[in-house]
């Protein structure tokens, strides 16, 4: 299994593939809701590959000079339980630190927030979760060097 920072259009297509296959079909999410205004060349993606096959992904983007948002953490169903979600988030956080961000934030889907708690994220009552598809809670984590 390899965890990579997406640098090519073909790799970004792999990230989209994982999201479409694992989330859109299960939750009946329209394509223009899943692939939103944050996606594209300005967004950063992490991709887990089993040989050449994309199996897990996440994305991140800067929110302000101090904070970056992690999102769209998805693992194909047949690859769950192998800590790939944790691995892609850890690589995203490492990349954020390298870019100088001090805090990672996420709008976690209600029901999966325990996953993020295990990774060190904490609820922030003052933050505003944003997502049209799911009910979410706002969580954050300090990115220590």
MOTAVEN-V711071 format. One record per backbone hydrogen bond with DSSP energy under -1.0 kcal/mol. CO is the residue of the C=O (numbers start at 1). NH is the residue of the N-H. E is the energy in kcal/mol with one decimal. If there is no record, write none. Layout:
# MOTAVEN-V711071
((CO	NH	E) (CO	NH	E))
This chain:
# MOTAVEN-V711071
((2	49	-3.1) (4	47	-2.4) (8	12	-2.1) (9	13	-2.2) (10	14	-1.3) (11	15	-1.8) (12	16	-2.3) (13	17	-2.4) (14	18	-2.0) (15	19	-2.0) (16	20	-3.0) (17	21	-2.9) (18	22	-2.5) (19	23	-2.3) (19	24	-1.5) (20	25	-1.4) (23	27	-2.8) (24	28	-1.1) (24	29	-1.3) (30	33	-1.4) (30	34	-2.1) (31	35	-2.7) (36	39	-1.3) (40	43	-1.4) (44	60	-2.5) (45	6	-2.5) (46	58	-1.5) (47	4	-3.0) (48	55	-2.9) (48	56	-1.1) (49	2	-2.5) (50	53	-2.1) (53	50	-2.9) (55	76	-2.9) (56	48	-3.0) (57	74	-2.5) (58	46	-2.6) (59	71	-2.4) (60	44	-2.6) (61	69	-3.1) (66	102	-2.5) (66	103	-1.9) (67	63	-3.0) (67	64	-1.7) (68	105	-2.3) (69	61	-1.5) (71	59	-2.7) (74	57	-2.6) (76	79	-2.4) (77	80	-1.2) (83	87	-1.8) (84	88	-2.5) (85	89	-2.1) (86	90	-2.5) (87	91	-2.0) (88	92	-2.0) (89	93	-2.8) (90	94	-2.1) (91	95	-2.2) (92	96	-2.6) (93	97	-2.5) (94	98	-2.2) (95	99	-1.5) (96	101	-2.2) (97	100	-1.8) (102	143	-3.1) (103	68	-2.2) (104	141	-2.4) (105	70	-2.5) (106	139	-2.8) (108	137	-2.5) (109	112	-2.2) (112	115	-1.3) (113	117	-2.1) (114	118	-2.0) (116	121	-2.5) (117	120	-1.8) (122	140	-2.5) (124	127	-1.1) (135	110	-2.9) (137	108	-2.5) (138	124	-2.0) (139	106	-2.5) (140	122	-2.8) (141	104	-3.0) (142	144	-1.1))
